[in-house]
């Protein structure tokens, strides 16, 4: 069997469950050594590592809160021991349902710090490794459909994801001379397990007008990320790729 990502090192943040877990498993299946990041749930991260290893792949747990400026350099040292990262997937993010009038500045900053500040800090720590290796690389950030549709009680989430898309567009141009592609993936309604801290699903979730008449799967999102970071995606950069069953059309 071919292993198109053989010899490549990947870091996937927020990889203990749902979309992040699926991305980690998919990249490992195709040969990448995966650093599986999580913020608090070490058991979930270890389960992903064990699942990868049981399938014959290579993985390491890489714990840490990506919004903490001290964490990315620590993770970078772990990656450097493996030869340096080639693939960076900034998936970590927090879900909250809070109206703008009830939202505190602390909650606003918490949401932005994980998704947007985290991607900035990770880029600062890991892009130099890609540049130093001289073999190109791939940086993917996870956005979301609510940024494009407009959803009540999620303005902080929408702002963080809009910022991620802008970051990827700018870096796509700036890092192109180093053959580093930078893209965002924007999932629509995906069948995932919600953490208790995320609160109940939005009331509209069960009534969404999705032309394909179903929710997506985490594996479908992982497949898009796999395309973007692999050799088949080498001419795609600066894009926001929508995977939403036709709910939002660009």
N, C-alpha and C positions, 0 to 999 in steps of 0.2 A: 504494500500500500504506500502511496506517496504521502509525504509529510511536507507540504509546501512552506510551513513555518519552522521547519527544523533549524535549530541553531539560533533562533530568535528568542529574545527575552521580553516578556510582557509584564506590565503592572496593570492590574484592574482594581480600581477602588470601589468600595461598597460591594464587594464580591461575595459576601456571605450568603446572599439569598437573591431570589427573583432574577432580574435582568443581569445584574453583575455576576451572579453565579453562572448563569447560562453562557455569558461571554467567556468567563474563565474556562469553563469546560470545553467550549468550542475551540478556543485558541489552543488549549492543551491537546485536544484530539488531533489537531493538524500539526503538532510537533513543537509548539512554543513551550518554553519553560515559563511558568506563570507565577508571579508574586501575587498572592491572593490577599487583598487588603480588606480590613474591617476596622470599625472604630471601637466597639465594645464587646461584641459577641464572638469571643474566641472559639467557642464550641462550634458555631456555624462555619467559621473560617476553616477550622481544622477538618470539619466534615467535607468541605469542598476539596481541600488538599488531599485527603484520603481517597476521595472519589476519583480524582485525577490520577493518583498513584496506582489505584487498583486497576485502572484502565491502561496502565503502562506509560503514563505521562509523568512529567516532572513539575513539581510545584513546591512553593514555600509559603507559610503564613507570613504576612507582613502587616502587623497590627499598628494602628495609629490614627488619630484624628487629623484628617488632611487640612483642616482649617487652622491647625496649630503650626506656626512658622517653623517650629523645631522638628516637626515630623518628616517633612519632605526630604531634608538633607539626610536624616537617619535612614529613610527608605532608599535613598540614592546610594548610600554606602552599602546597603545590603545588595542592591542590584549591581553595583560596581564589582563586588566579589564574584558575581556570576559572569561578568564581562560587559555589563552596561545594558541599559534598556534600549530596545528597538521599537517597541510598541507601548504607547501610553494611552490608557482608556480612563478618562475622568468620569466615572459613573456615580460617585457618591453624591447624595443629596437628601434633603429632609422634606417630608410632606407635612404641611400644616393647613388647617382650614380655619382661618380667622378673618373676620371682616376688617376692612381698612380702618373703620372708626374705633374698633376694639384692639387694633394691633399696637403693641408696644415697639419702641425703637429697638429694644433688646431682641425681640423676636425677629424683627426685620433684619437686623444684623446677623443673627444666628443663621437664618436661611441663606443669606448672601455669602456668609463666610464659608460655608461648606461647599456649595456648588461653584461659586464664582471665584472667591479668594483661593479655595482649594485648588482649582485648575491653574490659577496663576502661579501658586507656590510650587505645584508639581511641575509645571512647565519650566520654571526657573531651575529646578533641581535636575530634571531629566533631559531636557533638550540638549544641554551641553554634552551629555553622554552620547546622544545620537550624532551630534556634530563631530565629536572626537572620533567616533568609530568610522565615519566617512562612508557609510553604506546606506544613507537615507534613514527613513523612519516614518512612523505614523502616530499622530496625535488625534484622538477622537474624544469628543465631549458629548455627553448625553443631555439633550434638550427635552422638549415636551410640547404636546399639542396645545396645552392651555395658553402658552405664550402667543399662539397665532389665532386662537379662537376668542380669547378673552373669557375668563372664568371668574365668577365672584368668589371672594374670600381667599384668593390665591395670588394677590398682586405681588407679594414678595417672592414667591416661587417663579412667577412669570418674568419678573425683572431679572432674577438670577439667571434664568435660561436665555433670555434675550441677550444678556451680557456674554454668556458663553458663546452664542452664535457670532456675535461681533468679534470676540477674541479669536475664534477660529478663522474668520475671514481675514483678519489682519495678519495673523501669524502665517496663514497660507502664503501670503505674498512675501512676508519677511523671511520665511524659512525655505522658500522654494529653491534658492541657490544651493541649499544643502540637501535637496531631494527629500525633504520632510513634508509629508502631506498632513493637512489639518482640516478636519471636517466635524460637523455636528450631526448627530442622529436624533430625530424628533419622533419618538413613539406616540401613537395614538392611545386608544383604550386597550390596555394589555391585561391579560388575565394573570394577576399577581396576588400575593398574600400581603395584606396591609399590616404594618406594625401597629401596635396599640397606640403609640404616640402620634400616629397620623390622623387619628380620629375616624369617624364614619366616612364612608365614601360619599361624594357629592350626590345630592338627590337626583340629579339628571343622569347619573351613571347608567341606570338600567334603561333609559329611554333615548340613548344617543342614536342619531341618524347616521349610521355607518352603512354605506352602500353595499359592502360585502356581508352585512347582517351578522357579524360576529365580532368578538374581541380578538385581538392578536395574541400570539404566544411569545413567551420570552425567547424561545428558540428562533423565532422569526427576526427578532431584534438582533440577537447574537449573530445570525447569518449575515445581516447587513454590516455589522461591525467587522466580521471576518472578511467580507469582501473588501472593505475600505483599507484594512491593514495588510492585506495580502498582495501578492504580485499582480493580481487582476485589477486592483484598485489604484495602481500607481499613477494614473492620469486623472484622478479625481481629487480635487483639493479646493478648499474654500467654500464648500457646499454645506447646506443643511438638507439632509436626506430625510424625507417624510415617510414613515412606515405606519399608516393609519387606516387602511382599508377604504380609503377614499373619503374619509370624514372631512379632511381639509385638503383642498386642491390648490396647488401653486400655479 
